[in-house]
């Protein structure tokens, strides 16, 4: 009998795959690769545009509980942070210490599931990227403290000229299909990913 593996991908527009003309994003590509490898995962994309870590904290449990019954092998991939670092009305939408507290609370609440976190990716603005990089490093520390596997997207993509060109030719924040393909490759080639492809 095939194992009932269900994965909720919880997060923001980058989880949603905004800007991808293939409408797969990195999450859809990872699950397509898993299926091609004989692992028929059930895939739930719970990415919402403009969501911060605070927004995700408010909704993740209700949304995941509905989709991950006790009888299945329930898993959660969390990815957020870019929207937290956006400047609105003269300050960031969510202060870094609050972002970390939100992620910490999600980790603690999701202990019954297999959970993995992807750090926030870079955008097209240097000043915001400094904030994203710092937040990614802080999230990595939170994950390490609670033994949650963490995959750093920022470091892998920040110096990728083709990725940056794709962002700038799109909306300044989101890539197109090529960029999401790169994100999926970063994840699938990480030993922290459940279906690691060396």
Number of C-alpha atoms within 10 A of each C-alpha: 3 8 10 14 16 19 24 24 24 24 27 27 21 26 26 22 25 21 21 20 12 13 15 21 27 26 26 22 19 21 21 16 17 18 13 10 11 9 16 17 17 14 17 19 19 21 23 18 15 16 18 22 26 19 15 22 21 12 12 20 13 9 14 21 13 8 16 19 11 10 8 12 15 21 20 21 21 25 26 28 28 28 19 24 23 18 12 10 7 7 10 15 18 20 13 19 10 13 23 23 17 19 23 18 12 19 23 10 13 17 11 11 16 15 20 21 24 24 24 26 24 27 23 20 12 10 10 17 19 13 18 25 22 15 23 27 16 17 26 20 15 18 20 12 10 12 12 18 17 25 23 20 21 21 16 14 19 16 11 12 10 12 22 22 14 19 20 16 13 14 13 14 20 25 29 21 20 17 23 27 19 18 25 20 15 17 23 21 13 16 13 15 19 13 17 12 14 7
